[in-house]
Amino acid sequence: MQRLAIVALSLFAVSAASAQTLADRRIDAGGTSIRLRCGGQRTGGAPLVVLEAGALNTLDTWRDVHAPIAGFARVCAHDRPGRGESGPGPSGLDPRGYVTLLATALRAAGEAPPYILVGHSMGGLIAQLYVVQRPTEVVGVDHQQ
C-alpha cells in the first residue's frame, strides 16, 4: 500500500503543471555542513517528503521530480557529506551513521517528522535503515535500485 502511494505521488509530481521554487541552505548537522534543498508548503500534520540519492549522486539527481513534488507537498533533498556542496563528514561514516546525520540535519533545519522517505540505490538502504532506527518518524518509504 505504501509503495503504491509513493508511485502515485511520483507520477503526480512528474505531471504537475507548475514547478515550485526550491531553496538551498546550509545546515550544521553535528559539526558537518550539509546542503539542503527544500520547497513546497507543509500544512497541518502532512508528512515531509525526503529524497535520498544514490551513493555517488548529489541532490541534483532529483531535479526532474523535486520541484513538481513541491507543487503539492513539502519536499527536501540533501547532499551527503563529501558530495556536492556538503562538507566532509566524520571518517568511517556508514549507512547507519548517515541515518543519524540525516535526522540531525532535518531537525536542525526545522523539518520535523513525519517523513515519507524516497530513496534510490544506496539512498534506498538509508531509507530502510531510517525506518528500522526511527519507526515513529516515518509514515511511508519507497526505494528503487
N, C-alpha and C positions, 0 to 999 in steps of 0.2 A: 504494500500500500504506500509506504513512504517513497519507495523508488518510483512508483507511478506519479506521485505528486511532484517529485523533483523533475522527472521527464516532462511533465506538463508545464511546470514552471519554466524550464529551459526553452521549450517550444514557444511558449507565450513570450518569453523575453526576446527571442530571435525575431518574432514577428511584430514586436511593439513598434508603433509608428514613430514615436518621438524619443530620441535619445536624451538622457538626462546628463547634467553636468556632474562630473566626478572631481573630487578634490583630493590632492595629495597632502600628506603631513608626515612629520617625523615624530615617532613615539619612542620614549625611553622605556624599554622593557627590561628592567632589572640590570641596567648598565649596558644594554645592547640597543643601538639605534636602529629602529625598524621603520621602513617606508610603508605607510598605509594609505590606500586609496579607497575612499568611500563616496557613496552618493545615494540619493533617494531619501524618502521620508519613512519614518517608523511611527506607526500610530498604535495607541493602546499597548497591548501586550504582544504585538506582532513580532515574529522572530527576525533576527538579523541573518541575512544570507552571507555566509563566509566562503569565499572561493579560495581553494588551496591548490596551488600549481604543482606540476611535476618537479622532479628532483633538480634539474638544471635550468628550469624556467623561472621567469620573473612574473610579477603581477600582470605584465603586458600580454601574457598568454591568454588572458580573459578578455581582450579588447573587443571582440565581437559580441560578447554577451553581457559584459559588465554594465555599460550604460543602459541598454534596454531593460535589464532587470531593475535598475534604479528608477525606471518609469512606474513601477508598481510596488517596490519594496526597498527597504534599506539594505545595501549590499556593500561589503568590503572585501578587498584583496590586499595581500601584502607581499613584500619581498622578504624571503627568509634571510637570515644572516649570511653575509658573503655573496649574496645575489643582488642583481640590480643596483638599487641605490641604498640598500641597507648596509649597515656597518658589519664588521666581522663579529661573529658570535664566540661564545666560550669554546675552547677546544674540546673535542670528544663529544660534541652535541649529536645525540642520536634521535630517532623519531619520538621517543618519549619526552626527551628534552624539548623538542620542537612543540609538543603539545603544551608544556608548561610555559614556554616562551610565547606562544600564540595567545594563551589565556591571559598572561600578564599584559601583553600588548593591547589586547581588546579592552581589558579593564582600564588600563592607563589612558586609553583613548575615549573612555566613557561609553563604550559599546557593550552594554550588559547582555547577558543571556535573556531569553532563549535564543539558540542558534539553529540554523539549517546549514549543515556543512556539505560543501560540494567539492570533491577532490578529484584530481587527475593523477594517475600513476602514483608516485611516492606521496603526493598530496592525499590520495585515497587512503593510504596506510595511516597517515597522520590523522585524517578524519575518523577512521575506525578506532584508532587508539584514543582519540579525544572522547569518543562515546564511552569507551571502557573506563577511562580515568575520571571522567566528569559527566556521568549519565544524566544527572538532573539539569544540566545546562543545554542539552541537545534535544530538539523535537523532530529532527529529520536529518538523514545523511544519505549521500549517494557518491559513488566513485566510478570512474571509468579508467580502463587500462589505457 
